Amino acid sequence: MIGEDLDWNEIHVPVDLPEVTDEISYQRVVENAGATWDYFPGHFDPVYAQRQGSPAIFVNTMHVAGFADRVATDWAGPSSRVVRRRMQLVGAVHAGDTMVGRGRAIAKRSDSVVDPPRHLVDIEVEVTNQHGVLCCPVEITLQMPNPADL
């Protein structure tokens, strides 16, 4: 549930996360590229994007990463934080598309190398467009709040 922290002790893996969708407008693609100082022409110039074989401008890597993080942290709660992310861009989300994120928590563990121990959850997220075409598989490790502090 968005807005509440999950109790790490009560997470049973594997578990599917709620699907997250996001409408991607032309304006958002351009604004995100500008906000992240990513001036690659494929993020704001439709003629350039089409010459490269894309039907329209497309979101940048940081946009996809932030969206995947949102899928995980919306599920886990506001006190969770991303401590590891591995992603591979295999497609694109274009202006006019709907970005869809589906996640699954696949493992949890306690990292006692540090003091106090960290409570971690490993999550796999698939970012697709509205047609189910895979844009980016993502592996995320979340650090959850210490259950004693909840």
Phi and psi in radians as a Rosetta constraint file:
Dihedral C 1 N 2 CA 2 C 2 CIRCULARHARMONIC -1.164 0.35
Dihedral N 2 CA 2 C 2 N 3 CIRCULARHARMONIC 2.360 0.35
Dihedral C 2 N 3 CA 3 C 3 CIRCULARHARMONIC 1.712 0.35
Dihedral N 3 CA 3 C 3 N 4 CIRCULARHARMONIC -0.217 0.35
Dihedral C 3 N 4 CA 4 C 4 CIRCULARHARMONIC -2.151 0.35
Dihedral N 4 CA 4 C 4 N 5 CIRCULARHARMONIC 2.457 0.35
Dihedral C 4 N 5 CA 5 C 5 CIRCULARHARMONIC -1.382 0.35
Dihedral N 5 CA 5 C 5 N 6 CIRCULARHARMONIC 2.344 0.35
Dihedral C 5 N 6 CA 6 C 6 CIRCULARHARMONIC -1.326 0.35
Dihedral N 6 CA 6 C 6 N 7 CIRCULARHARMONIC 2.598 0.35
Dihedral C 6 N 7 CA 7 C 7 CIRCULARHARMONIC -1.497 0.35
Dihedral N 7 CA 7 C 7 N 8 CIRCULARHARMONIC 2.044 0.35
Dihedral C 7 N 8 CA 8 C 8 CIRCULARHARMONIC -0.924 0.35
Dihedral N 8 CA 8 C 8 N 9 CIRCULARHARMONIC -0.655 0.35
Dihedral C 8 N 9 CA 9 C 9 CIRCULARHARMONIC -1.135 0.35
Dihedral N 9 CA 9 C 9 N 10 CIRCULARHARMONIC -0.404 0.35
Dihedral C 9 N 10 CA 10 C 10 CIRCULARHARMONIC -1.764 0.35
Dihedral N 10 CA 10 C 10 N 11 CIRCULARHARMONIC 0.099 0.35
Dihedral C 10 N 11 CA 11 C 11 CIRCULARHARMONIC -1.476 0.35
Dihedral N 11 CA 11 C 11 N 12 CIRCULARHARMONIC 2.169 0.35
Dihedral C 11 N 12 CA 12 C 12 CIRCULARHARMONIC -1.977 0.35
Dihedral N 12 CA 12 C 12 N 13 CIRCULARHARMONIC 2.080 0.35
Dihedral C 12 N 13 CA 13 C 13 CIRCULARHARMONIC -1.767 0.35
Dihedral N 13 CA 13 C 13 N 14 CIRCULARHARMONIC 2.594 0.35
Dihedral C 13 N 14 CA 14 C 14 CIRCULARHARMONIC -1.384 0.35
Dihedral N 14 CA 14 C 14 N 15 CIRCULARHARMONIC 2.661 0.35
Dihedral C 14 N 15 CA 15 C 15 CIRCULARHARMONIC -2.563 0.35
Dihedral N 15 CA 15 C 15 N 16 CIRCULARHARMONIC 2.378 0.35
Dihedral C 15 N 16 CA 16 C 16 CIRCULARHARMONIC -1.381 0.35
Dihedral N 16 CA 16 C 16 N 17 CIRCULARHARMONIC 2.457 0.35
Dihedral C 16 N 17 CA 17 C 17 CIRCULARHARMONIC -1.606 0.35
Dihedral N 17 CA 17 C 17 N 18 CIRCULARHARMONIC 2.715 0.35
Dihedral C 17 N 18 CA 18 C 18 CIRCULARHARMONIC -1.081 0.35
Dihedral N 18 CA 18 C 18 N 19 CIRCULARHARMONIC 2.482 0.35
Dihedral C 18 N 19 CA 19 C 19 CIRCULARHARMONIC -1.200 0.35
Dihedral N 19 CA 19 C 19 N 20 CIRCULARHARMONIC 2.467 0.35
Dihedral C 19 N 20 CA 20 C 20 CIRCULARHARMONIC -2.122 0.35
Dihedral N 20 CA 20 C 20 N 21 CIRCULARHARMONIC 2.353 0.35
Dihedral C 20 N 21 CA 21 C 21 CIRCULARHARMONIC -2.166 0.35
Dihedral N 21 CA 21 C 21 N 22 CIRCULARHARMONIC 2.718 0.35
Dihedral C 21 N 22 CA 22 C 22 CIRCULARHARMONIC -2.633 0.35
Dihedral N 22 CA 22 C 22 N 23 CIRCULARHARMONIC 2.130 0.35
Dihedral C 22 N 23 CA 23 C 23 CIRCULARHARMONIC -1.319 0.35
Dihedral N 23 CA 23 C 23 N 24 CIRCULARHARMONIC 2.252 0.35
Dihedral C 23 N 24 CA 24 C 24 CIRCULARHARMONIC -1.879 0.35
Dihedral N 24 CA 24 C 24 N 25 CIRCULARHARMONIC 1.806 0.35
Dihedral C 24 N 25 CA 25 C 25 CIRCULARHARMONIC -1.534 0.35
Dihedral N 25 CA 25 C 25 N 26 CIRCULARHARMONIC 2.817 0.35
Dihedral C 25 N 26 CA 26 C 26 CIRCULARHARMONIC -0.973 0.35
Dihedral N 26 CA 26 C 26 N 27 CIRCULARHARMONIC -0.800 0.35
Dihedral C 26 N 27 CA 27 C 27 CIRCULARHARMONIC -1.056 0.35
Dihedral N 27 CA 27 C 27 N 28 CIRCULARHARMONIC -0.732 0.35
Dihedral C 27 N 28 CA 28 C 28 CIRCULARHARMONIC -1.138 0.35
Dihedral N 28 CA 28 C 28 N 29 CIRCULARHARMONIC -0.669 0.35
Dihedral C 28 N 29 CA 29 C 29 CIRCULARHARMONIC -1.067 0.35
Dihedral N 29 CA 29 C 29 N 30 CIRCULARHARMONIC -0.820 0.35
Dihedral C 29 N 30 CA 30 C 30 CIRCULARHARMONIC -1.166 0.35
Dihedral N 30 CA 30 C 30 N 31 CIRCULARHARMONIC -0.793 0.35
Dihedral C 30 N 31 CA 31 C 31 CIRCULARHARMONIC -1.091 0.35
Dihedral N 31 CA 31 C 31 N 32 CIRCULARHARMONIC -0.722 0.35
Dihedral C 31 N 32 CA 32 C 32 CIRCULARHARMONIC -1.134 0.35
Dihedral N 32 CA 32 C 32 N 33 CIRCULARHARMONIC -0.739 0.35
Dihedral C 32 N 33 CA 33 C 33 CIRCULARHARMONIC -1.065 0.35
Dihedral N 33 CA 33 C 33 N 34 CIRCULARHARMONIC -0.737 0.35
Dihedral C 33 N 34 CA 34 C 34 CIRCULARHARMONIC -1.159 0.35
Dihedral N 34 CA 34 C 34 N 35 CIRCULARHARMONIC -0.721 0.35
Dihedral C 34 N 35 CA 35 C 35 CIRCULARHARMONIC -1.154 0.35
Dihedral N 35 CA 35 C 35 N 36 CIRCULARHARMONIC -0.490 0.35
Dihedral C 35 N 36 CA 36 C 36 CIRCULARHARMONIC -1.761 0.35
Dihedral N 36 CA 36 C 36 N 37 CIRCULARHARMONIC 0.131 0.35
Dihedral C 36 N 37 CA 37 C 37 CIRCULARHARMONIC 1.026 0.35
Dihedral N 37 CA 37 C 37 N 38 CIRCULARHARMONIC 0.599 0.35
Dihedral C 37 N 38 CA 38 C 38 CIRCULARHARMONIC -1.789 0.35
Dihedral N 38 CA 38 C 38 N 39 CIRCULARHARMONIC 1.651 0.35
Dihedral C 38 N 39 CA 39 C 39 CIRCULARHARMONIC -1.696 0.35
Dihedral N 39 CA 39 C 39 N 40 CIRCULARHARMONIC 0.511 0.35
Dihedral C 39 N 40 CA 40 C 40 CIRCULARHARMONIC -1.134 0.35
Dihedral N 40 CA 40 C 40 N 41 CIRCULARHARMONIC 2.262 0.35
Dihedral C 40 N 41 CA 41 C 41 CIRCULARHARMONIC -1.035 0.35
Dihedral N 41 CA 41 C 41 N 42 CIRCULARHARMONIC -0.439 0.35
Dihedral C 41 N 42 CA 42 C 42 CIRCULARHARMONIC -1.141 0.35
Dihedral N 42 CA 42 C 42 N 43 CIRCULARHARMONIC -0.203 0.35
Dihedral C 42 N 43 CA 43 C 43 CIRCULARHARMONIC -1.687 0.35
Dihedral N 43 CA 43 C 43 N 44 CIRCULARHARMONIC -0.096 0.35
Dihedral C 43 N 44 CA 44 C 44 CIRCULARHARMONIC -2.565 0.35
Dihedral N 44 CA 44 C 44 N 45 CIRCULARHARMONIC -0.233 0.35
Dihedral C 44 N 45 CA 45 C 45 CIRCULARHARMONIC -1.958 0.35
Dihedral N 45 CA 45 C 45 N 46 CIRCULARHARMONIC 1.809 0.35
Dihedral C 45 N 46 CA 46 C 46 CIRCULARHARMONIC -1.110 0.35
Dihedral N 46 CA 46 C 46 N 47 CIRCULARHARMONIC -0.572 0.35
Dihedral C 46 N 47 CA 47 C 47 CIRCULARHARMONIC -1.147 0.35
Dihedral N 47 CA 47 C 47 N 48 CIRCULARHARMONIC -0.787 0.35
Dihedral C 47 N 48 CA 48 C 48 CIRCULARHARMONIC -1.058 0.35
Dihedral N 48 CA 48 C 48 N 49 CIRCULARHARMONIC -0.833 0.35
Dihedral C 48 N 49 CA 49 C 49 CIRCULARHARMONIC -1.021 0.35
Dihedral N 49 CA 49 C 49 N 50 CIRCULARHARMONIC -0.759 0.35
Dihedral C 49 N 50 CA 50 C 50 CIRCULARHARMONIC -1.170 0.35
Dihedral N 50 CA 50 C 50 N 51 CIRCULARHARMONIC -0.649 0.35
Dihedral C 50 N 51 CA 51 C 51 CIRCULARHARMONIC -1.128 0.35
Dihedral N 51 CA 51 C 51 N 52 CIRCULARHARMONIC -0.435 0.35
Dihedral C 51 N 52 CA 52 C 52 CIRCULARHARMONIC -1.554 0.35
Dihedral N 52 CA 52 C 52 N 53 CIRCULARHARMONIC 0.027 0.35
Dihedral C 52 N 53 CA 53 C 53 CIRCULARHARMONIC 1.705 0.35
Dihedral N 53 CA 53 C 53 N 54 CIRCULARHARMONIC 0.080 0.35
Dihedral C 53 N 54 CA 54 C 54 CIRCULARHARMONIC -1.601 0.35
Dihedral N 54 CA 54 C 54 N 55 CIRCULARHARMONIC 2.533 0.35
Dihedral C 54 N 55 CA 55 C 55 CIRCULARHARMONIC -1.255 0.35
Dihedral N 55 CA 55 C 55 N 56 CIRCULARHARMONIC -0.373 0.35
Dihedral C 55 N 56 CA 56 C 56 CIRCULARHARMONIC -2.821 0.35
Dihedral N 56 CA 56 C 56 N 57 CIRCULARHARMONIC 3.073 0.35
Dihedral C 56 N 57 CA 57 C 57 CIRCULARHARMONIC -1.093 0.35
Dihedral N 57 CA 57 C 57 N 58 CIRCULARHARMONIC 2.798 0.35
Dihedral C 57 N 58 CA 58 C 58 CIRCULARHARMONIC -2.401 0.35
Dihedral N 58 CA 58 C 58 N 59 CIRCULARHARMONIC 2.708 0.35
Dihedral C 58 N 59 CA 59 C 59 CIRCULARHARMONIC -1.190 0.35
Dihedral N 59 CA 59 C 59 N 60 CIRCULARHARMONIC 2.680 0.35
Dihedral C 59 N 60 CA 60 C 60 CIRCULARHARMONIC -1.540 0.35
Dihedral N 60 CA 60 C 60 N 61 CIRCULARHARMONIC 3.011 0.35
Dihedral C 60 N 61 CA 61 C 61 CIRCULARHARMONIC -1.038 0.35
Dihedral N 61 CA 61 C 61 N 62 CIRCULARHARMONIC -0.716 0.35
Dihedral C 61 N 62 CA 62 C 62 CIRCULARHARMONIC -1.132 0.35
Dihedral N 62 CA 62 C 62 N 63 CIRCULARHARMONIC -0.585 0.35
Dihedral C 62 N 63 CA 63 C 63 CIRCULARHARMONIC -1.122 0.35
Dihedral N 63 CA 63 C 63 N 64 CIRCULARHARMONIC -0.795 0.35
Dihedral C 63 N 64 CA 64 C 64 CIRCULARHARMONIC -1.126 0.35
Dihedral N 64 CA 64 C 64 N 65 CIRCULARHARMONIC -0.755 0.35
Dihedral C 64 N 65 CA 65 C 65 CIRCULARHARMONIC -1.073 0.35
Dihedral N 65 CA 65 C 65 N 66 CIRCULARHARMONIC -0.788 0.35
Dihedral C 65 N 66 CA 66 C 66 CIRCULARHARMONIC -1.097 0.35
Dihedral N 66 CA 66 C 66 N 67 CIRCULARHARMONIC -0.660 0.35
Dihedral C 66 N 67 CA 67 C 67 CIRCULARHARMONIC -1.159 0.35
Dihedral N 67 CA 67 C 67 N 68 CIRCULARHARMONIC -0.767 0.35
Dihedral C 67 N 68 CA 68 C 68 CIRCULARHARMONIC -1.083 0.35
Dihedral N 68 CA 68 C 68 N 69 CIRCULARHARMONIC -0.728 0.35
Dihedral C 68 N 69 CA 69 C 69 CIRCULARHARMONIC -1.047 0.35
Dihedral N 69 CA 69 C 69 N 70 CIRCULARHARMONIC -0.684 0.35
Dihedral C 69 N 70 CA 70 C 70 CIRCULARHARMONIC -1.092 0.35
Dihedral N 70 CA 70 C 70 N 71 CIRCULARHARMONIC -0.704 0.35
Dihedral C 70 N 71 CA 71 C 71 CIRCULARHARMONIC -0.984 0.35
Dihedral N 71 CA 71 C 71 N 72 CIRCULARHARMONIC -0.786 0.35
Dihedral C 71 N 72 CA 72 C 72 CIRCULARHARMONIC -1.265 0.35
Dihedral N 72 CA 72 C 72 N 73 CIRCULARHARMONIC -0.825 0.35
Dihedral C 72 N 73 CA 73 C 73 CIRCULARHARMONIC -1.354 0.35
Dihedral N 73 CA 73 C 73 N 74 CIRCULARHARMONIC -0.483 0.35
Dihedral C 73 N 74 CA 74 C 74 CIRCULARHARMONIC -1.058 0.35
Dihedral N 74 CA 74 C 74 N 75 CIRCULARHARMONIC -0.651 0.35
Dihedral C 74 N 75 CA 75 C 75 CIRCULARHARMONIC -1.269 0.35
Dihedral N 75 CA 75 C 75 N 76 CIRCULARHARMONIC -0.816 0.35
Dihedral C 75 N 76 CA 76 C 76 CIRCULARHARMONIC -1.360 0.35
Dihedral N 76 CA 76 C 76 N 77 CIRCULARHARMONIC -0.528 0.35
Dihedral C 76 N 77 CA 77 C 77 CIRCULARHARMONIC 2.022 0.35
Dihedral N 77 CA 77 C 77 N 78 CIRCULARHARMONIC 2.900 0.35
Dihedral C 77 N 78 CA 78 C 78 CIRCULARHARMONIC -1.199 0.35
Dihedral N 78 CA 78 C 78 N 79 CIRCULARHARMONIC -0.288 0.35
Dihedral C 78 N 79 CA 79 C 79 CIRCULARHARMONIC -1.575 0.35
Dihedral N 79 CA 79 C 79 N 80 CIRCULARHARMONIC -0.092 0.35
Dihedral C 79 N 80 CA 80 C 80 CIRCULARHARMONIC -1.345 0.35
Dihedral N 80 CA 80 C 80 N 81 CIRCULARHARMONIC 2.728 0.35
Dihedral C 80 N 81 CA 81 C 81 CIRCULARHARMONIC -2.555 0.35
Dihedral N 81 CA 81 C 81 N 82 CIRCULARHARMONIC 2.562 0.35
Dihedral C 81 N 82 CA 82 C 82 CIRCULARHARMONIC -1.350 0.35
Dihedral N 82 CA 82 C 82 N 83 CIRCULARHARMONIC 2.161 0.35
Dihedral C 82 N 83 CA 83 C 83 CIRCULARHARMONIC -1.955 0.35
Dihedral N 83 CA 83 C 83 N 84 CIRCULARHARMONIC -0.197 0.35
Dihedral C 83 N 84 CA 84 C 84 CIRCULARHARMONIC -2.719 0.35
Dihedral N 84 CA 84 C 84 N 85 CIRCULARHARMONIC 2.425 0.35
Dihedral C 84 N 85 CA 85 C 85 CIRCULARHARMONIC -2.501 0.35
Dihedral N 85 CA 85 C 85 N 86 CIRCULARHARMONIC 2.309 0.35
Dihedral C 85 N 86 CA 86 C 86 CIRCULARHARMONIC -2.253 0.35
Dihedral N 86 CA 86 C 86 N 87 CIRCULARHARMONIC 2.217 0.35
Dihedral C 86 N 87 CA 87 C 87 CIRCULARHARMONIC -2.458 0.35
Dihedral N 87 CA 87 C 87 N 88 CIRCULARHARMONIC 2.716 0.35
Dihedral C 87 N 88 CA 88 C 88 CIRCULARHARMONIC -2.374 0.35
Dihedral N 88 CA 88 C 88 N 89 CIRCULARHARMONIC 2.062 0.35
Dihedral C 88 N 89 CA 89 C 89 CIRCULARHARMONIC -1.362 0.35
Dihedral N 89 CA 89 C 89 N 90 CIRCULARHARMONIC 2.089 0.35
Dihedral C 89 N 90 CA 90 C 90 CIRCULARHARMONIC -2.121 0.35
Dihedral N 90 CA 90 C 90 N 91 CIRCULARHARMONIC -0.070 0.35
Dihedral C 90 N 91 CA 91 C 91 CIRCULARHARMONIC -2.824 0.35
Dihedral N 91 CA 91 C 91 N 92 CIRCULARHARMONIC -2.971 0.35
Dihedral C 91 N 92 CA 92 C 92 CIRCULARHARMONIC -2.337 0.35
Dihedral N 92 CA 92 C 92 N 93 CIRCULARHARMONIC 2.678 0.35
Dihedral C 92 N 93 CA 93 C 93 CIRCULARHARMONIC -1.943 0.35
Dihedral N 93 CA 93 C 93 N 94 CIRCULARHARMONIC 2.123 0.35
Dihedral C 93 N 94 CA 94 C 94 CIRCULARHARMONIC -1.769 0.35
Dihedral N 94 CA 94 C 94 N 95 CIRCULARHARMONIC 2.798 0.35
Dihedral C 94 N 95 CA 95 C 95 CIRCULARHARMONIC -0.958 0.35
Dihedral N 95 CA 95 C 95 N 96 CIRCULARHARMONIC 2.319 0.35
Dihedral C 95 N 96 CA 96 C 96 CIRCULARHARMONIC 1.690 0.35
Dihedral N 96 CA 96 C 96 N 97 CIRCULARHARMONIC -0.247 0.35
Dihedral C 96 N 97 CA 97 C 97 CIRCULARHARMONIC -1.437 0.35
Dihedral N 97 CA 97 C 97 N 98 CIRCULARHARMONIC 2.918 0.35
Dihedral C 97 N 98 CA 98 C 98 CIRCULARHARMONIC -1.926 0.35
Dihedral N 98 CA 98 C 98 N 99 CIRCULARHARMONIC 2.162 0.35
Dihedral C 98 N 99 CA 99 C 99 CIRCULARHARMONIC -1.460 0.35
Dihedral N 99 CA 99 C 99 N 100 CIRCULARHARMONIC 2.286 0.35
Dihedral C 99 N 100 CA 100 C 100 CIRCULARHARMONIC -2.133 0.35
Dihedral N 100 CA 100 C 100 N 101 CIRCULARHARMONIC 2.275 0.35
Dihedral C 100 N 101 CA 101 C 101 CIRCULARHARMONIC -2.088 0.35
Dihedral N 101 CA 101 C 101 N 102 CIRCULARHARMONIC 2.181 0.35
Dihedral C 101 N 102 CA 102 C 102 CIRCULARHARMONIC -2.152 0.35
Dihedral N 102 CA 102 C 102 N 103 CIRCULARHARMONIC 2.247 0.35
Dihedral C 102 N 103 CA 103 C 103 CIRCULARHARMONIC -2.216 0.35
Dihedral N 103 CA 103 C 103 N 104 CIRCULARHARMONIC 2.853 0.35
Dihedral C 103 N 104 CA 104 C 104 CIRCULARHARMONIC -2.594 0.35
Dihedral N 104 CA 104 C 104 N 105 CIRCULARHARMONIC 2.161 0.35
Dihedral C 104 N 105 CA 105 C 105 CIRCULARHARMONIC -1.357 0.35
Dihedral N 105 CA 105 C 105 N 106 CIRCULARHARMONIC 2.186 0.35
Dihedral C 105 N 106 CA 106 C 106 CIRCULARHARMONIC -1.978 0.35
Dihedral N 106 CA 106 C 106 N 107 CIRCULARHARMONIC -0.310 0.35
Dihedral C 106 N 107 CA 107 C 107 CIRCULARHARMONIC -2.785 0.35
Dihedral N 107 CA 107 C 107 N 108 CIRCULARHARMONIC 2.730 0.35
Dihedral C 107 N 108 CA 108 C 108 CIRCULARHARMONIC -2.474 0.35
Dihedral N 108 CA 108 C 108 N 109 CIRCULARHARMONIC 2.645 0.35
Dihedral C 108 N 109 CA 109 C 109 CIRCULARHARMONIC -2.780 0.35
Dihedral N 109 CA 109 C 109 N 110 CIRCULARHARMONIC 2.828 0.35
Dihedral C 109 N 110 CA 110 C 110 CIRCULARHARMONIC -1.909 0.35
Dihedral N 110 CA 110 C 110 N 111 CIRCULARHARMONIC 2.242 0.35
Dihedral C 110 N 111 CA 111 C 111 CIRCULARHARMONIC -1.736 0.35
Dihedral N 111 CA 111 C 111 N 112 CIRCULARHARMONIC 1.753 0.35
Dihedral C 111 N 112 CA 112 C 112 CIRCULARHARMONIC -1.632 0.35
Dihedral N 112 CA 112 C 112 N 113 CIRCULARHARMONIC 0.167 0.35
Dihedral C 112 N 113 CA 113 C 113 CIRCULARHARMONIC -1.184 0.35
Dihedral N 113 CA 113 C 113 N 114 CIRCULARHARMONIC -0.467 0.35
Dihedral C 113 N 114 CA 114 C 114 CIRCULARHARMONIC -1.859 0.35
Dihedral N 114 CA 114 C 114 N 115 CIRCULARHARMONIC 2.809 0.35
Dihedral C 114 N 115 CA 115 C 115 CIRCULARHARMONIC -2.196 0.35
Dihedral N 115 CA 115 C 115 N 116 CIRCULARHARMONIC 2.068 0.35
Dihedral C 115 N 116 CA 116 C 116 CIRCULARHARMONIC -1.340 0.35
Dihedral N 116 CA 116 C 116 N 117 CIRCULARHARMONIC 2.797 0.35
Dihedral C 116 N 117 CA 117 C 117 CIRCULARHARMONIC -1.028 0.35
Dihedral N 117 CA 117 C 117 N 118 CIRCULARHARMONIC 2.578 0.35
Dihedral C 117 N 118 CA 118 C 118 CIRCULARHARMONIC -1.660 0.35
Dihedral N 118 CA 118 C 118 N 119 CIRCULARHARMONIC 2.471 0.35
Dihedral C 118 N 119 CA 119 C 119 CIRCULARHARMONIC -1.827 0.35
Dihedral N 119 CA 119 C 119 N 120 CIRCULARHARMONIC 2.007 0.35
Dihedral C 119 N 120 CA 120 C 120 CIRCULARHARMONIC -2.045 0.35
Dihedral N 120 CA 120 C 120 N 121 CIRCULARHARMONIC 2.587 0.35
Dihedral C 120 N 121 CA 121 C 121 CIRCULARHARMONIC -2.297 0.35
Dihedral N 121 CA 121 C 121 N 122 CIRCULARHARMONIC 2.247 0.35
Dihedral C 121 N 122 CA 122 C 122 CIRCULARHARMONIC -1.659 0.35
Dihedral N 122 CA 122 C 122 N 123 CIRCULARHARMONIC 2.305 0.35
Dihedral C 122 N 123 CA 123 C 123 CIRCULARHARMONIC -2.288 0.35
Dihedral N 123 CA 123 C 123 N 124 CIRCULARHARMONIC 2.442 0.35
Dihedral C 123 N 124 CA 124 C 124 CIRCULARHARMONIC -1.891 0.35
Dihedral N 124 CA 124 C 124 N 125 CIRCULARHARMONIC 2.296 0.35
Dihedral C 124 N 125 CA 125 C 125 CIRCULARHARMONIC -2.184 0.35
Dihedral N 125 CA 125 C 125 N 126 CIRCULARHARMONIC 2.389 0.35
Dihedral C 125 N 126 CA 126 C 126 CIRCULARHARMONIC -1.966 0.35
Dihedral N 126 CA 126 C 126 N 127 CIRCULARHARMONIC 2.148 0.35
Dihedral C 126 N 127 CA 127 C 127 CIRCULARHARMONIC -1.760 0.35
Dihedral N 127 CA 127 C 127 N 128 CIRCULARHARMONIC 2.123 0.35
Dihedral C 127 N 128 CA 128 C 128 CIRCULARHARMONIC -2.230 0.35
Dihedral N 128 CA 128 C 128 N 129 CIRCULARHARMONIC 3.073 0.35
Dihedral C 128 N 129 CA 129 C 129 CIRCULARHARMONIC -1.685 0.35
Dihedral N 129 CA 129 C 129 N 130 CIRCULARHARMONIC -3.074 0.35
Dihedral C 129 N 130 CA 130 C 130 CIRCULARHARMONIC -1.143 0.35
Dihedral N 130 CA 130 C 130 N 131 CIRCULARHARMONIC -0.269 0.35
Dihedral C 130 N 131 CA 131 C 131 CIRCULARHARMONIC -1.647 0.35
Dihedral N 131 CA 131 C 131 N 132 CIRCULARHARMONIC 0.021 0.35
Dihedral C 131 N 132 CA 132 C 132 CIRCULARHARMONIC 1.459 0.35
Dihedral N 132 CA 132 C 132 N 133 CIRCULARHARMONIC 0.156 0.35
Dihedral C 132 N 133 CA 133 C 133 CIRCULARHARMONIC -1.351 0.35
Dihedral N 133 CA 133 C 133 N 134 CIRCULARHARMONIC 2.151 0.35
Dihedral C 133 N 134 CA 134 C 134 CIRCULARHARMONIC -1.173 0.35
Dihedral N 134 CA 134 C 134 N 135 CIRCULARHARMONIC 2.234 0.35
Dihedral C 134 N 135 CA 135 C 135 CIRCULARHARMONIC -1.737 0.35
Dihedral N 135 CA 135 C 135 N 136 CIRCULARHARMONIC -0.771 0.35
Dihedral C 135 N 136 CA 136 C 136 CIRCULARHARMONIC -2.792 0.35
Dihedral N 136 CA 136 C 136 N 137 CIRCULARHARMONIC 2.017 0.35
Dihedral C 136 N 137 CA 137 C 137 CIRCULARHARMONIC -1.437 0.35
Dihedral N 137 CA 137 C 137 N 138 CIRCULARHARMONIC 2.427 0.35
Dihedral C 137 N 138 CA 138 C 138 CIRCULARHARMONIC -2.342 0.35
Dihedral N 138 CA 138 C 138 N 139 CIRCULARHARMONIC 2.375 0.35
Dihedral C 138 N 139 CA 139 C 139 CIRCULARHARMONIC -1.894 0.35
Dihedral N 139 CA 139 C 139 N 140 CIRCULARHARMONIC 2.249 0.35
Dihedral C 139 N 140 CA 140 C 140 CIRCULARHARMONIC -2.255 0.35
Dihedral N 140 CA 140 C 140 N 141 CIRCULARHARMONIC 2.407 0.35
Dihedral C 140 N 141 CA 141 C 141 CIRCULARHARMONIC -1.963 0.35
Dihedral N 141 CA 141 C 141 N 142 CIRCULARHARMONIC 2.172 0.35
Dihedral C 141 N 142 CA 142 C 142 CIRCULARHARMONIC -1.785 0.35
Dihedral N 142 CA 142 C 142 N 143 CIRCULARHARMONIC 2.449 0.35
Dihedral C 142 N 143 CA 143 C 143 CIRCULARHARMONIC -1.662 0.35
Dihedral N 143 CA 143 C 143 N 144 CIRCULARHARMONIC 2.204 0.35
Dihedral C 143 N 144 CA 144 C 144 CIRCULARHARMONIC -1.702 0.35
Dihedral N 144 CA 144 C 144 N 145 CIRCULARHARMONIC 2.723 0.35
Dihedral C 144 N 145 CA 145 C 145 CIRCULARHARMONIC -1.101 0.35
Dihedral N 145 CA 145 C 145 N 146 CIRCULARHARMONIC 2.694 0.35
Dihedral C 145 N 146 CA 146 C 146 CIRCULARHARMONIC -1.075 0.35
Dihedral N 146 CA 146 C 146 N 147 CIRCULARHARMONIC 2.141 0.35
Dihedral C 146 N 147 CA 147 C 147 CIRCULARHARMONIC -0.975 0.35
Dihedral N 147 CA 147 C 147 N 148 CIRCULARHARMONIC -0.476 0.35
Dihedral C 147 N 148 CA 148 C 148 CIRCULARHARMONIC -1.226 0.35
Dihedral N 148 CA 148 C 148 N 149 CIRCULARHARMONIC -0.361 0.35
Dihedral C 148 N 149 CA 149 C 149 CIRCULARHARMONIC -1.543 0.35
Dihedral N 149 CA 149 C 149 N 150 CIRCULARHARMONIC -0.179 0.35
